Amino acid sequence: NRSEEPIAAGLDEGRERLGAIADGFLLHDREIVARVDDSVVRPTPAGPVLVRRARGHAPLPVPLPVASPRPLVAVGAELKHTFALADGALCWPGPHGGDLQQLETLEHVRRTLARYRALFRVEPEVAVRDLHPGYLSTRLAAELGCARTIAVQHHHAHVAAVLAEHGETGPAVGLAWDGTGFGDDGHSWGAETLVADLAGYRRVARLRYLPLPGGDLAAREGWRVVAGALALEPGAEAALTVAFAGLPDGDVALVRRQAARGLNAPLASSMGRLFDAAAAVLGVRAASRYEGQAAMALEALAGERPAEPLPFPAQVEDGVLVLDPVPLLVALGERRAAGCDPAGLAASFHEAVARAALACARHARALGGPAVAALGGGTFQNARLLARVAALLERDGVRVLLARRLGPNDGAISYGQAAVAAATLAREGAA
């Protein structure tokens, strides 16, 4: 398959989609009935992490801690898309379907979902979707014709997925760190600390909102995130303009004006974008050719070096602990300019983020949260960060739940949605 497209299955389809890049085709007279990606598992010091759940794992069921009174289908989010069928206490998360950003992938998901419905004899009465109104998965939920649709916030689904695979209903302190997800306030969330159970959640910590000039372009071009930080703190220019080295001056000036005026510059609290910005400031990568490339390069540069944390201040605003990423980026830029080893700085950045996770969990506990933490979201595919955060929390007396059977990224969103919806329906039936 081409990047971000589903696997080509038929001969005609293969010739049409892959003819320009394939040197040859090995054919067989048996048609491919189900196109399934290979699973990907990453070893980490905290144990294996599923990056992609597909062949060998799907369609094995994963139990729900609260049985659903009505059969349901959860349609997931957008990136690393999966769906999930649930009936009673059993849930069947579908295989990795790719990024649901084009009609070819949507058609693939429709066909796979129809096959699962027939295979497991589940006729859903309830559809469960993400809050984001623009996702193709939201469109899919609408076209299924279910009697009821339930919307679940993206990061609540991340936390619920980790809780549910461990057979727990909460409450827990949920660290849901990723790129972006549609938040309750209309902004993009992505660095959230929630005190949550399957029924609901309360947001207790986040990153300071930064404007992302260009919107989704900022997910590919980390230097745009740096421009957003400079729009809030123009005095940091001397330390942060290093992120723009080698870029056309006109492009940088345009994007900076865009960020300053708030034109197509949505506000985001995003840990994924902070990693992209840090990679740009360190000169590791100003732009990515695929999702997560800058963050992976930053992790590889840090390696396993021990490090002291860089400044990552926080203050409480209306009971919510708000982490300020600008001083962290400034410290990176200043020390890089002073000739410090980039690998050591990358390690210090990771240590600062890990200590920030500890601060968020402590703040949640100070507000009455439990000594249980669930770590979800694509940021926790980072092996160094995952192991360090888990170690710091356990040392602080917290029981840590990690994504095991479904992985921490958006591939688990549909299962988390199903767990939340099942708990919601059960609570309504008991009321």
Secondary structure, 3 states (H helix, E strand, C coil): CCCCCCCCCCHHHHHHHHCCCCCCCCCCCCCCCCCCCCCEEECCCCCCEEEECCECCECCCEEEEEEEEEEEEECCCCCCCCCEEEEEEEEEECCCCCCCCCHHHHHHHHHHHHHHHHHHCCCCCEEEEECCCCCHHHHHHHHCCCCEEEEECHHHHHHHHHHHHCCCCCCEEEEEEEEEEECCCCCEEEEEEEEECCCCEEEEEEECCEECCCHHHHHCCHHHHHHHHHHHCHHHHHHHHHHHCCCCHHHHHHHHHHHHHCCCCCEEEEHHHHHHHHHHHCCCCCCCCCCCHHHHHHHHHHCCCCCCCCCCCEEEECCEEEECHHHHHHHHHHHHHCCCCHHHHHHHHHHHHHHHHHHHHHHHHHCCCCCEEEEECHHHHCHHHHHHHHHHHHHCCCEEEECCCCCCCHHHHHHHHHHHHHHHHHHHHHC
